[in-house]
Amino acid sequence: MKKESIYGLTLDQLTAWLMEHGHKKSRALQVWDALYRKRITDFAAMTEVHENCVRLLEEHFSIETLEEHVKQQSADGTVKFLFRLQDGNLIETVLMSHKFGLSVCVTTQVGCNIGCSFCASGLLKKSRDLSSGEIVEQIMKVQLYLDKERPGDRVSHVVVMGIGEPFDNFVNLSDFIRVIKDHKGLAIGPRHITVSTSGLADKIIEFADSDLHVNLAISLHAPNNEIRTRIMKINRAIPIEKLMQAIDYYLDKTNRRITLEYILLKDVNDGKEHALELAELVGHRRNLANVNLIPYNPVDEHSQYQRSESESITGFYDVLKKQGISCSVRLEHGVDIDAACGQLRSKQIRKDAQGSRNSEREAIS
């Protein structure tokens, strides 16, 4: 029987579960400390926890549900992990080095149904959501890698920008955030956690009303409905006007800055006229919004899109700045190791499939 990941429980949930099974509240803190401070990966090694509790945990939970399948290391220090789940599915997780610390980009779904026409993540449709434990364990696997390779370093920032639409897995996403920001455990500050969404308006409102208090990024990528619908099919159901209403609700409710992500595609959305239109769209929200310009990482399966010329990127940035819009150009990471999100996973699946076909041919011959 497949066991639930222990990482999927918040401290409150773990406490309630143990108390229901006859243990004191303090026992949960001991287990929590063993998991997140001592980073023990074998229940039997929790020597400070009563043996009856250890046996109970072993019976009902698993600590390790992810197995490292492939690891790529970039010259710039970026490390990309391809993990295999218990059901055989593959997911990506990325460690990035910044001046401000070490950031991990996590995946929330196996595949993606949003279907952005430029994105490698959507090449394979969503087969299921990840559990909160599977999302948390991505952080733990990276931290354990750091403990071994770079003792003393710790994951300081988290971005939920990997494969999948996080808000399409809202409950598990919320539990994940509560686990990693708990001050008795990993203690990753809420201002160091960013969730990116393609624009699920109702979930943006729910996110604003939640107690999570972490950063929000919106994958906008176009200044008008015509272009956005062409490159992001979600815009057919949630056009820009509805999305901006949800953003306004979020800004009014939280008074927190948001990031508007804008991937630059050559001759599609990177003209100066597009920058002016984007500046007008941001409009009165400019005091609480930053536009993050993203140079495109070409994907073989999406050859219709090309990377914008450096002059176009600079020109777009300059127009926004002159219009009083806060903006930045995303620093690129891992350009030498399948940089685009989902690229390593799709390549590995194709490679595995080709290997299987070759084996079948050899068996026949």
N, C-alpha and C positions, 0 to 999 in steps of 0.2 A: 504493500500500500504506500502510495506517495505521501510523504509527510509535509506538512506546512513548514515554511521557513520561519525560524524563530525571529529573524530580522523583520518580519512583517508586523510584529506587535509593537505598538507604542508602549511607553512605560506604564501608562494607566491601564492599557489592555492586558499587559503582562501581569501587573499587580492584581487585577480583578480575576484573571484566570487562575493564578496560583492560590489566591484566597479561596476561590470556589473549590479548589482541590486540597484544602486543609492546611495551607502554608501561611505564615505570617507575612505582613506587608513588607517587612524588612528583607525577606528572602528575594523579592523582586529586585531590590536595589543591588543585592549581591550578584545576581545573574546579569543584570544590566551592566554593572561595572566589569564583570568578566568578559562580556561581549564587546563593549565599546571602549573601555579604557585599557584593559589587559589584552584585548583582541584575541581571546582564546577561541580556537576553531574546533575543539573537541569537547563535548560535554564532560567526558571523563576527566579532563584536565582542570575542571572547575573545583579545585580542592577546597576552596573556602566555602563552597555551597554544600549543604547537607546532602548526604548520599541518596536519601529518599527523594529529594527534589531533583537531583541529577537524573536518577532513573526515570522519574516521571517525565522530565523534559526529553530524554532520549526516546521514550516510548511514543511521544506525540509530535516532536518537532525535528527538523533537520537544521544544521548550521550551514552546510555547504550544498547549494543547489546549482551553482554555476561552475563550469570547468573551462579553464583557459584553452582555447582551440588554436588561435593564432595571435601573435603579438608582433606589431610593427613599431620600430623606433625611428624617429626622424632625426635629422641632423640638428634641428632646432630644439630638441629635447621633448618633443611631443611623442607620446606613446599611445598607440591605438590597440585596444584589446578586442578580440572577437571571442565571445564566450558562448559555450554550448549549454543550453538549458537541459533539464532532466528529460524533457520530451523530444530532445534532438534539435530543436530550433536554435538558430544563431542570432545573437544580438551584438551591437557595437557599444563600446564605452571608450572615451578618450580622456587622457590626462594631458593638460597643457600647462606650460610654465609661463608665468607672467612676472612683471616687476613687483606686482602687489601680492603674489602668492601662487599657489598651485590650485588649478581649477579642474574639475571633472565634469564632462558632459555625459549625461546618462540617457538611456533609452527607456521608453515607457510602454511600448507595444512591439509585438512581433509583426513587422510589416506596417503599412500605413494606408488608410483609405482616403486620405485627403486628395491625393492625386495631383499634386502640383506638377506641371508638365516639364519643369526643369530639374526636378529633384530625384536623386538616386534612391532616397528612402522609400519612395512610392513605387519603385519598380516591381516590388513584390507586395501584394495586397495583405492587409492585416488578417492574421489568422487567430490572434487572441491578444488580450491585454496581459501585461506583466502584473504579477502580484506585487504588493507593496514590498514584500520580502525580497523579491528578485530585483527590485529597483535599489533597495538599500544595499543589497549584497554587492552591487556594482561598485559602490563607494568603498565597501569593506575590502573587496579584492584589490582595488587600487591602493588603499591605505596599507594593506599587507605587503604589496609590492614595494611601496616606499619604505616600509619598516625594514625590508630586507636589503634593498638597493641603495637607499638614501636615508639611513637612520637619523631620526630627529625631524625630518620633514613631515608635514601633515597636509591633508586636503583642507584648504581654507575657503574655497569657493565652489559652488555647484551651479551648473546651468542645465536645465531640463530642455535640451534642444536636440536630442538624439532621435533615433527612429521612432515614428509614431506621433500622434497628436495627444499631448498630455491631458488636455481637458476632456478628451474622449475616454479617459481613465481616471476620472476626477477623485473618486473615493480613495483608490490606492495611491494616487499622487499625493493626496492630503495626508494620509498616514505616513507616507515616505518623508514628507517635509517635517512632520512632527517628530519623527524619529531622529533625523539627522541634526535638527536644531536643538534638541533637548540638551539643556546645559549640564546634565549629569552624564552625558554620553559623548558624542562627537562634538557637540557644542559649536556647530557651524552657524554663525550669526545670520539672522533673517535677511539682513541687508547684503549678505554674501551669497544669497540664493536667488536665482532668476528662472522663472518659468516662461517658456515661449509658446504661443498659440497661433494657429493659422487664422483665428478670428471667430471662435464659437461665442457668439454674442451673449447667449443666456448664461454660459459658464463664466464669462468675464464678469457678469453681474454677481453671480454666486461667489466667485473668487473675491470680489470687492467686499462682500458681506461676511466672508469667513474670518477666522481668527489667525490666519496663516502669516499675514504681514510680511510677505516676501515680494521680490521685484517681479514686474510683469513686462514681457516683451511681446510685441505684436508683429507677425510676419505680414507686412503690408505689401511690399514689392511692386506696387503700381499706384499712380496718382489718380486713376479714374476707373470706372467700372468696365469700360471696353477692354482695356489692357489687362486688368486684374482677372476678368472672367476668362480671357484667352489663356492666361498662364496658370490660373488657380481656379479650378472648377467649383470650389466652395463658394466663390463669389456669386454664383447663380442663386444659391439659397440664402446667402447672407451678403447682400451688396454693401458697398462701402458706407452708404448712408446709415444702415442699421448697425454696422460695426462701429462707426464713429459715435453713435448714440450710446452704445455700451461703453465705449472708452470714456465718454463724458461722464457717465454714471460712475465709473471707476475713479476718475480723477476727482470728482466732487465728493465721493464717499471717503476716499483714502488720503487725498492730497499728496499722493506719492508720484514721483516721476515715472514715466513709462519710456520704453524704448520702442521706436518704430523701425523694424528691420526692413531694409530695402536692398535686394540683390540686383546688381547692375548687369543687364543683358544687352549685348551689343545690338544697336539699331532697333531695340524693342522698347526700352523704358529709360534709356540713359541720355536722352537729349536735354539740352538746356530748357526747352519748352516743357519737358516733363518735370524738371526741377522746379520751375516756376509754378506749375500746377500743384506739385507736392507741397510747396511752401504755402500756397493758398489753402490747401486742404488742412494742413496743420493749424494754420490761422491762430485763433485765440488760445489754442492749447500750447503754444510755443514755450510758455514758462514752465510747463510740466512735461515736456516731451523732448527726447533726443532722437534724431534720425541716425541710425547706424548703417552706413553704406557698406555693402558686402561685395567684394570682387568675386565674380563667378568662378567656381571650379568646374571645368568642363566634364561632362559625363558622356561616355561613349554612346549610350542608348538615347541621349538627347542631343544629337549632333546639330539640330536646328538652332541651338543656342550657342553663342560664342561669348567669350570674355570681353568686356568693354576695354577699349584702349585706355591707357593710363591718362591720356589727355582728356578723355571723356569723363573719367572718374574725377580728375582734378577740377574740370569745368563744372560738373554737377555739384561738387562740394562748394565751390566758390559761389555759385548762384544761391545755394541755400544760406550760406553765411551772410551774403549781402542782403538777404531777405530777413535776417534776424533769427534764423532757425539754428538751434544748437544741433551740431552734427559731428560725426566722426567717421573714419574709414577703418573697418575692422582689420586688426592685425592678423595676418594669415599664419596658420599653424599646420605643420605636417604636409606641406605641398608635395613632398617627395614620397608620401606613403598613403596613396588613396585618400586624399584630403576630404573629398565630398562625403557628407554623412550618408551612410548606407552603401557606399561604394565597395568597401572591403567585403561586407556581407554578401552583396549580390555577386561579386567576383568569386568568392569562395563557394557559394552555392552552385554557380555554373561549373566551377572546377570539379567539385564533388560529383555533380551530375555527369560530366564528361568522363570522369574516372570510372563511374559505374557502368557507363555505356561501353567503355573500352574493355572493362573486365568481362562484360557479357559477350562481347565479340570474341575475346580470347577463349572463353569457355566453349563457345559454339564451334570455333575453329579447332 
